[in-house]
């Protein structure tokens, strides 16, 4: 796991002297030193500059980068792991490629030189890389199928620049990094900035499963992989499908155990991480497992993690945290993110990564099944909403909605009134917008009074949530539920879950691997009809059946719990000084972005318990903390 960065000077322009470009490149890689504390590599080659920060995982002695092929035609800077590199190494060796190292990096060079962009199809792993082909004067870059590893880029003044993180691009003095109000509006709607956009104008994230070519000042991007559509009913019996799934899971875990450094498993005690721990325990003697718990009972899952650790006799490490301890770290963590992200679980994920890195360098996690196997509560709710929308309007308005308003508020993990209000808000929305309405911190309607000068047109749902509509409509599945799953994988998982894990783990120089996002496994699951994932109201149906004999009963029957923290109480108590300052009328008036009266209303209603605005206020607080640290230039 590493950090990559670089730039290509336009062919028609004379680049600065090599030592100046080297200093610029060093500043870029220095901004990402946390991603690779084991070494730095810089290369100035004609118009190209490639930089690398290394976290040594495979071939510790000879895997330094940027790395050249034996003939010196191409050079690469690479972030990630290629899990099938040994098989590929043997394949490319028979075709005449001369390997000089045992590094997985070198197989990417072979794939490009022998097969061009089509060579990406052979790579199984998580990756983002940039490769400079000296012969054709072409930059070739790509991102893995699900976007586990980040890659952002921009073209300004004819210069093409790229990096693993926006913080590296921010070191280049010739780049303009301006934040339009529309990007802020998008952020408070999604709680992140959806790909391919970033928080900065004219700076983009490469889409997952895509590559780009930069040649003679021209940029081309294209997909090389897409999630398969659901297929017809399988010929195999359900038991045979379970057996196949179990084999694919074991294969995915085994692939991710390749490392020349110590590794362990993130263990929350939920179905997904427990499955990874159980399969790993069958392949590695006395694995190390790591979990975070909370003193607040309704948020604490540590007893389930201990149950799994005991079942498989793991070397278990846990840390129990209080709200006060976590809250005090929020400003530091938010400030270190290259883009604002309002997922409250960044705090425990950051601390989990810290605990894990004290013992190992690589950790396997359970990300992916909630999206691929329809594990979120939003999936059955989507179907329930279809029935609700067919009810006569008078039944909804005169019976159900008044009953919902009688439910109590709660500051605990589940707030019944908030859940009911949120469901009703999305139940009558168009199919493409329904789930995003449930997920959103601020819908278009809720943003109407939020901004002093909103971007024209952005308050229309079709514009504010255009990224979701485009994804929903682009996936040609007949079943709307499959389209919802696609949006979750290509948006929520990509920009919320995977970014959180990548940034928090990399802040501690820890490599996180996701077995459930193995290509063979994911393609098998994607092709299954929906009823193998959601059976009635039972989520992850086939997965649960496939691992039923593997896990303790107390784990298999548990409901889905997010890795959340007590934000409602934090905003009222522990984080109140920051709320009072950053969301206070004086600061808001000086800042000139928001309508102070609207935010004051939200703060007051939440503080008194009149309403639950935890998502809204948390999102606004995170944004203000990020703006205070990064101080971007705001433009209309």
C-alpha positions in Angstrom: 0.0 0.0 0.0 1.4 3.3 -1.0 0.9 6.8 -2.2 1.5 7.9 -5.8 1.8 11.3 -7.5 3.1 13.0 -10.5 2.6 15.3 -13.5 3.3 15.5 -17.2 4.4 18.8 -18.7 2.8 19.8 -22.0 4.9 18.9 -25.0 4.7 22.4 -26.5 6.0 24.1 -23.3 9.4 24.2 -21.8 9.2 22.6 -18.4 11.0 24.1 -15.3 14.5 22.8 -14.6 14.7 19.2 -13.4 15.7 20.2 -9.9 12.6 22.5 -9.6 10.3 19.7 -10.8 12.0 17.3 -8.4 11.2 19.7 -5.5 7.6 19.9 -6.7 7.3 16.2 -6.9 8.9 15.7 -3.5 6.4 18.1 -2.0 3.6 16.0 -3.4 4.9 12.8 -2.0 5.8 14.4 1.3 2.1 15.4 1.7 1.3 11.6 1.6 4.2 10.3 3.8 1.6 8.5 6.0 0.7 6.4 3.0 4.2 5.1 2.7 6.7 5.6 5.6 9.1 3.0 4.3 10.6 4.9 1.4 10.3 7.6 -1.2 11.0 7.4 -4.9 11.2 10.3 -7.4 11.8 10.1 -11.1 12.1 13.0 -13.6 12.0 11.7 -17.1 11.6 14.2 -19.9 8.2 15.8 -19.5 7.2 13.2 -16.9 7.6 13.3 -13.2 6.6 10.2 -11.1 6.6 10.0 -7.3 6.1 7.2 -4.8 5.7 6.7 -1.1 6.2 3.0 -0.1 4.6 0.9 2.5 6.5 -2.4 2.1 4.3 -5.4 1.9 5.7 -7.7 -0.8 9.4 -8.1 -1.8 10.6 -5.9 0.9 14.2 -5.7 -0.5 13.6 -5.2 -4.2 10.1 -3.6 -4.6 11.1 0.0 -4.6 9.4 2.4 -7.0 9.1 4.1 -9.5 10.0 0.8 -11.2 11.3 0.2 -14.7 10.9 -2.8 -17.0 14.2 -4.6 -17.8 14.4 -2.8 -21.2 13.8 0.6 -19.8 10.8 1.3 -22.0 8.2 2.0 -19.3 8.2 3.1 -15.6 5.4 2.8 -13.1 4.3 4.2 -9.7 1.8 1.8 -8.1 -0.5 1.8 -5.1 -2.1 -1.5 -4.0 -1.7 -5.2 -4.3 -2.1 -7.7 -7.2 -3.1 -10.9 -5.5 -2.7 -13.2 -8.5 0.8 -11.8 -9.3 2.5 -15.2 -9.0 0.2 -16.8 -11.6 0.6 -13.8 -13.9 4.4 -13.8 -13.4 4.5 -17.4 -14.7 2.2 -16.5 -17.6 4.2 -13.5 -18.7 7.5 -15.2 -18.3 6.5 -17.8 -20.9 5.8 -15.0 -23.2 9.3 -13.6 -22.9 9.1 -11.0 -20.2 12.3 -11.0 -18.1 11.4 -10.4 -14.4 14.1 -8.9 -12.1 12.1 -8.8 -8.8 9.5 -10.8 -6.9 7.3 -7.8 -6.7 3.7 -7.6 -7.8 4.4 -4.2 -9.3 6.4 -5.7 -12.1 3.5 -7.8 -13.5 1.7 -4.6 -14.3 4.6 -3.5 -16.4 4.5 -6.8 -18.2 0.7 -6.6 -18.7 1.0 -3.2 -20.3 4.0 -4.0 -22.5 2.5 -7.3 -23.7 -1.2 -6.5 -23.9 -1.8 -2.8 -23.5 -5.0 -1.7 -21.8 -6.4 -5.1 -22.3 -3.9 -6.4 -19.8 -6.0 -4.9 -17.0 -8.5 -7.8 -17.3 -5.9 -10.2 -15.9 -5.2 -8.2 -12.8 -7.0 -9.3 -9.6 -6.4 -6.9 -6.7 -6.8 -3.4 -5.5 -4.8 -0.8 -7.3 -4.3 2.6 -8.7 -1.2 3.2 -10.8 0.3 5.5 -13.3 2.7 4.2 -16.0 4.9 6.3 -18.3 5.7 4.7 -21.6 8.8 6.4 -22.8 8.6 4.9 -26.3 5.1 6.2 -27.1 5.3 9.1 -24.6 2.0 8.0 -23.1 0.8 8.1 -19.5 -1.4 5.1 -18.7 -3.3 5.0 -15.4 -6.0 2.8 -14.0 -8.1 2.1 -10.9 -9.3 -1.2 -9.6 -12.8 -2.6 -10.3 -14.5 -1.3 -7.1 -12.3 1.7 -6.5 -10.7 0.5 -3.3 -7.6 2.6 -4.1 -8.0 6.3 -4.9 -6.7 8.2 -7.9 -7.5 11.9 -8.6 -6.3 14.1 -11.5 -6.6 17.5 -13.1 -5.5 19.3 -16.3 -4.6 22.9 -15.8 -2.4 25.1 -18.0 -1.7 22.1 -20.1 -0.2 20.1 -17.2 -1.7 16.8 -16.3 -1.3 16.1 -12.6 -2.4 13.1 -10.6 -2.2 11.8 -7.0 -3.6 9.3 -4.5 -5.0 12.3 -2.5 -6.1 15.8 -3.1 -3.6 17.0 -0.5 -0.8 16.1 -2.8 -2.3 18.2 -5.7 -2.7 21.1 -3.3 1.1 21.4 -3.0 1.5 22.3 -6.7 1.6 26.2 -6.8 0.5 26.3 -10.5 -2.8 24.6 -9.8 -6.0 26.4 -8.9 -8.0 24.6 -6.3 -11.3 26.4 -6.0 -14.4 25.0 -4.3 -17.7 26.0 -6.0 -20.8 26.4 -3.9 -22.4 23.6 -6.0 -19.8 21.2 -4.6 -20.7 22.2 -1.1 -24.3 21.7 -1.8 -23.6 18.3 -3.2 -21.6 17.4 -0.1 -24.3 18.3 2.4 -26.8 16.3 0.3 -24.6 13.1 0.1 -22.3 13.6 3.1 -19.4 13.0 0.6 -18.6 14.2 -2.9 -19.7 11.6 -5.4 -17.3 10.3 -8.1 -16.1 11.6 -10.6 -16.5 15.0 -8.9 -14.3 16.3 -6.1 -14.6 19.2 -3.7 -12.5 21.2 -6.2 -13.5 22.6 -9.6 -11.8 20.9 -12.5 -10.3 18.1 -10.3 -11.7 14.6 -10.8 -11.6 11.1 -9.4 -11.0 8.3 -11.9 -14.1 6.1 -11.9 -13.6 2.5 -10.6 -13.0 -0.1 -13.3 -11.7 2.6 -15.7 -8.4 3.6 -17.2 -7.1 6.8 -18.7 -4.5 7.6 -21.4 -2.7 11.0 -21.6 -0.9 11.4 -24.9 0.0 14.6 -26.8 -2.1 16.7 -24.5 -5.2 14.6 -25.1 -7.0 12.7 -22.3 -9.0 9.5 -23.0 -10.9 7.6 -20.3 -12.6 4.2 -20.8 -14.1 1.4 -18.7 -12.4 -2.0 -18.7 -14.8 -3.8 -16.3 -18.4 -3.4 -15.2 -20.5 -5.2 -12.6 -22.4 -8.0 -14.4 -26.2 -7.8 -14.7 -28.4 -10.3 -12.8 -28.8 -13.5 -14.9 -31.6 -16.1 -15.2 -32.4 -18.5 -12.5 -29.3 -20.7 -11.9 -29.4 -24.4 -12.8 -27.7 -25.4 -9.6 -29.7 -26.1 -6.4 -29.6 -23.7 -3.5 -27.2 -26.1 -1.7 -24.9 -26.2 -4.7 -24.9 -22.4 -4.8 -24.0 -22.3 -1.1 -21.1 -24.7 -1.7 -19.8 -22.6 -4.6 -20.1 -19.4 -2.6 -18.2 -20.9 0.3 -15.4 -22.0 -2.1 -15.2 -18.5 -3.6 -15.1 -16.9 -0.2 -12.3 -19.2 0.9 -10.4 -18.5 -2.3 -10.8 -14.7 -1.9 -9.5 -14.9 1.7 -6.6 -17.1 0.7 -5.6 -14.7 -2.0 -5.4 -11.8 0.5 -3.2 -13.6 2.9 -0.2 -13.1 0.6 2.2 -10.8 2.4 5.8 -10.6 3.7 4.7 -8.8 6.9 2.3 -9.6 9.8 -1.4 -9.5 9.1 -4.7 -9.7 11.1 -8.5 -9.2 10.8 -10.8 -6.4 11.7 -13.5 -8.0 13.8 -16.7 -6.1 14.6 -18.7 -9.2 15.6 -21.1 -8.8 12.7 -21.7 -11.4 10.0 -19.2 -10.1 7.5 -16.1 -9.6 9.5 -16.8 -12.8 11.5 -17.0 -14.8 8.3 -13.6 -13.4 7.2 -12.1 -14.2 10.7 -13.5 -17.7 10.6 -12.1 -18.5 7.1 -8.8 -16.9 8.0 -8.5 -18.9 11.2 -8.8 -22.1 9.1 -5.7 -21.0 7.0 -3.5 -19.3 9.5 -2.4 -20.4 13.0 -3.6 -18.1 15.8 -4.7 -15.1 13.8 -4.8 -11.7 15.4 -8.2 -10.0 15.5 -9.0 -6.4 16.4 -12.1 -4.6 17.6 -13.4 -1.3 19.1 -16.1 -1.1 21.7 -18.0 1.7 23.3 -19.0 2.5 26.9 -22.4 3.6 25.5 -24.4 0.2 25.6 -26.6 0.8 22.6 -23.6 1.3 20.4 -21.3 -1.4 21.8 -20.8 -4.7 19.9 -17.6 -5.8 21.6 -19.2 -8.8 23.2 -20.0 -10.3 19.8 -16.4 -9.8 18.7 -15.2 -11.6 21.8 -17.6 -14.4 21.1 -16.1 -15.0 17.6 -12.6 -14.5 18.9 -13.2 -17.2 21.5 -14.8 -19.6 19.0 -11.7 -19.5 16.8 -9.1 -19.0 19.5 -7.7 -15.8 17.9 -5.2 -13.5 19.5 -7.8 -10.8 20.2 -7.1 -7.1 20.8 -9.9 -4.7 21.7 -10.2 -1.1 23.0 -13.3 0.2 24.7 -13.9 3.9 24.1 -16.0 6.6 25.6 -17.8 9.3 23.7 -15.6 11.9 25.3 -12.4 10.2 24.1 -13.7 9.8 20.6 -15.2 13.3 20.3 -12.0 15.0 21.2 -10.3 13.4 18.2 -12.9 14.4 15.6 -11.3 17.8 14.6 -7.9 16.1 14.0 -9.4 13.3 12.0 -11.6 15.5 9.8 -8.7 17.9 9.2 -6.6 15.1 7.8 -9.1 14.0 5.2 -8.4 15.3 1.8 -12.1 15.8 1.2 -14.9 16.3 3.8 -16.8 13.2 4.8 -19.6 13.1 7.3 -19.6 9.4 8.1 -19.5 9.3 11.9 -17.7 6.0 11.9 -14.5 7.7 10.7 -13.7 8.1 14.4 -13.9 4.4 15.5 -12.4 3.3 12.1 -9.5 5.7 12.7 -8.9 4.3 16.2 -9.4 0.7 15.1 -6.7 1.2 12.5 -4.5 2.7 15.1 -4.9 -0.3 17.5 -4.4 -2.7 14.6 -1.2 -1.0 13.3 0.4 -1.4 16.7 0.4 -5.2 16.0 0.3 -5.8 12.2 0.8 -4.1 8.9 -2.1 -5.7 6.9 -5.7 -6.2 8.0 -8.5 -8.1 6.3 -12.0 -6.6 6.7 -15.6 -7.3 5.9 -16.6 -4.5 3.5 -18.7 -5.4 0.5 -21.5 -7.8 1.4 -24.0 -5.1 2.5 -23.9 -3.8 -1.1 -23.5 -7.0 -3.0 -25.9 -9.2 -0.9 -28.5 -6.4 -0.1 -27.6 -6.2 3.6 -28.8 -2.7 4.4 -32.3 -2.2 5.8 -32.9 0.1 2.8 -33.4 -2.9 0.5 -36.5 -4.3 2.1 -37.6 -0.8 2.8 -37.4 -0.1 -0.9 -39.9 -2.9 -1.6 -42.1 -1.9 1.3 -42.2 1.7 0.0 -43.6 0.4 -3.3 -46.6 -1.0 -1.4 -47.0 2.1 0.7 -47.0 4.3 -2.4 -50.0 2.3 -3.7 -52.1 3.1 -0.6 -54.9 5.6 -1.1 -53.7 9.1 -0.3 -56.2 9.6 2.5 -54.9 6.5 4.3 -51.4 7.9 4.2 -52.3 11.4 5.2 -55.0 10.8 7.8 -53.8 7.5 9.4 -50.2 6.6 8.9 -48.6 10.0 8.9 -50.4 11.1 12.1 -49.4 7.9 13.8 -45.8 8.4 12.8 -45.8 11.8 14.4 -46.8 10.2 17.7 -43.6 8.1 17.9 -41.0 9.2 20.5 -37.6 10.7 19.8 -34.5 8.9 21.1 -30.8 9.9 21.3 -29.9 6.1 21.2 -28.8 4.1 18.2 -32.3 4.0 16.8 -34.7 7.0 16.9 -38.2 5.6 16.1 -39.6 9.0 15.1 -36.6 9.8 12.9 -36.8 6.4 11.2 -40.5 6.8 10.5 -40.2 10.4 9.2 -37.3 9.4 7.0 -39.1 6.4 5.5 -42.2 8.5 4.7 -40.1 11.2 3.1 -38.6 8.7 0.6 -41.5 6.3 0.1 -43.3 8.4 -2.5 -40.1 9.6 -4.2 -39.2 8.3 -7.7 -37.5 4.9 -7.6 -34.1 6.4 -8.6 -34.3 8.9 -5.7 -36.0 6.8 -3.0 -33.0 5.3 -1.2 -30.9 8.5 -1.6 -33.7 10.4 0.0 -33.4 8.1 3.0 -29.6 8.4 3.1 -29.4 12.2 2.5 -28.5 14.6 5.2 -30.1 17.5 3.3 -32.6 16.8 0.5 -33.1 19.5 -2.1 -36.2 20.7 -0.1 -34.2 20.8 3.2 -31.5 22.9 1.5 -33.9 25.6 0.3 -33.3 27.9 3.3 -29.8 26.8 4.1 -27.6 28.9 1.7 -27.2 32.6 1.2 -26.5 32.2 -2.5 -27.3 28.7 -3.7 -26.1 27.7 -7.2 -29.0 28.2 -9.6 -30.7 25.0 -10.5 -29.0 22.9 -7.8 -32.1 22.9 -5.6 -34.0 20.8 -8.1 -33.7 17.1 -7.1 -32.9 16.1 -10.6 -29.8 18.3 -10.5 -28.7 17.9 -6.9 -28.9 14.2 -7.1 -27.9 13.8 -10.8 -25.1 11.4 -10.0 -27.5 8.9 -8.5 -30.0 9.2 -11.3 -27.3 8.7 -13.9 -26.1 5.5 -12.2 -29.6 4.1 -11.6 -30.5 4.6 -15.2 -27.2 3.4 -16.7 -27.5 -0.1 -15.2 -29.8 -2.1 -17.5 -31.2 -4.5 -14.9 -34.9 -5.3 -15.2 -35.4 -5.5 -11.4 -35.3 -2.0 -9.8 -33.8 -3.6 -6.7 -30.7 -4.6 -8.7 -30.3 -1.0 -9.8 -30.5 0.1 -6.2 -27.7 -2.4 -5.4 -25.7 -1.1 -8.3 -26.0 2.5 -7.0 -25.0 1.4 -3.5 -21.8 -0.3 -4.9 -20.9 2.4 -7.3 -21.6 5.4 -5.0 -22.3 4.7 -1.3 -19.7 2.0 -1.0 -17.2 3.7 -3.3 -17.2 7.2 -1.9 -18.4 6.6 1.7 -17.3 3.1 2.9 -14.1 2.5 0.9 -12.8 6.1 1.2 -13.3 6.0 4.9 -11.4 2.7 5.3 -8.6 3.8 2.9 -8.0 7.2 4.5 -8.3 6.0 8.1 -6.1 2.9 7.6 -3.5 4.9 5.6 -3.3 7.6 8.3 -1.7 4.8 10.3 0.3 3.2 7.4 -2.0 0.1 7.6 -3.1 -1.8 4.5 -6.7 -2.9 4.6 -7.9 -5.7 2.3 -11.5 -6.6 1.3 -12.0 -10.3 0.5 -15.7 -9.8 -0.4 -14.7 -7.6 -3.3 -12.7 -10.3 -5.0 -13.6 -10.3 -8.7 -14.7 -13.9 -9.0 -16.8 -13.7 -5.9 -18.4 -10.4 -6.8 -19.2 -11.5 -10.3 -20.9 -14.6 -9.0 -23.0 -12.6 -6.5 -23.9 -9.9 -9.1 -25.3 -12.5 -11.5 -27.6 -14.1 -8.9 -31.3 -13.0 -9.0 -32.4 -10.7 -6.2 -34.2 -13.4 -4.2 -30.9 -15.1 -3.3 -29.9 -11.9 -1.6 -33.2 -10.6 -0.2 -35.7 -13.4 0.7 -38.8 -11.7 2.0 -37.3 -9.4 4.7 -34.3 -11.6 5.2 -31.2 -9.9 3.9 -27.9 -11.6 2.8 -30.0 -14.8 2.4 -27.5 -17.0 0.5 -24.5 -15.7 2.4 -26.1 -16.5 5.8 -27.1 -20.0 4.6 -23.6 -20.6 3.2 -21.8 -19.9 6.4 -24.5 -21.1 8.9 -22.3 -24.0 10.1 -19.2 -21.8 10.4 -20.3 -19.1 12.9 -21.7 -19.0 16.4 -25.5 -18.9 16.4 -25.4 -15.6 18.3 -23.7 -14.0 15.3 -25.8 -15.5 12.5 -29.1 -14.2 13.8 -28.0 -10.7 14.6 -29.5 -7.7 12.8 -27.4 -5.3 10.8 -25.6 -2.7 13.0 -23.5 0.1 11.6 -20.2 1.0 13.1 -21.7 4.2 14.6 -21.1 6.5 17.5 -23.5 8.5 19.7 -23.7 11.6 17.5 -27.0 12.9 18.9 -25.6 13.2 22.5 -22.2 14.4 21.3 -23.8 17.3 19.5 -25.8 18.2 22.6 -23.0 17.8 25.1 -19.4 16.8 24.3 -19.1 18.7 21.0 -21.2 21.6 22.0 -18.4 24.2 22.2 -17.5 23.4 18.5 -21.2 23.5 17.5 -21.7 26.8 19.3 -18.6 28.3 17.5 -18.6 26.8 14.0 -22.4 26.8 13.7 -23.0 29.9 15.7 -24.6 33.0 14.1 -21.5 35.2 14.4 -19.2 32.7 12.6 -21.8 32.0 10.0 -22.4 35.6 9.3 -18.7 36.3 8.9 -18.3 33.3 6.6 -21.2 34.3 4.4 -22.1 30.9 3.0 -25.1 29.8 5.1 -28.3 31.4 6.3 -27.5 31.8 10.1 -31.2 31.7 11.1 -31.8 28.3 9.5 -28.8 26.7 11.2 -29.7 28.3 14.5 -33.1 26.8 14.2 -31.7 23.3 13.6 -29.3 23.6 16.6 -32.0 24.8 18.9 -34.5 22.1 17.9 -31.9 19.4 18.4 -30.6 20.8 21.7 -34.1 20.8 23.2 -35.1 17.4 21.8 -37.9 18.9 19.7 -36.4 17.2 16.6 -33.5 14.9 15.7 -31.2 16.8 13.4 -28.1 14.6 14.1 -27.4 13.9 10.4 -27.8 17.5 9.4 -25.8 19.1 12.2 -23.1 16.4 12.0 -22.7 17.0 8.3 -22.5 20.8 8.8 -20.0 20.5 11.7 -17.7 18.2 9.7 -17.9 20.6 6.7 -17.0 23.6 8.9 -14.1 21.7 10.5 -12.8 20.8 7.1 -13.2 24.3 5.7 -11.4 25.8 8.8 -8.4 23.5 8.2 -8.1 23.6 4.4 -9.3 27.1 3.8 -10.3 26.6 0.1 -11.2 29.5 -2.2 -15.0 29.4 -2.4 -16.4 30.5 -5.8 -20.1 30.8 -7.0 
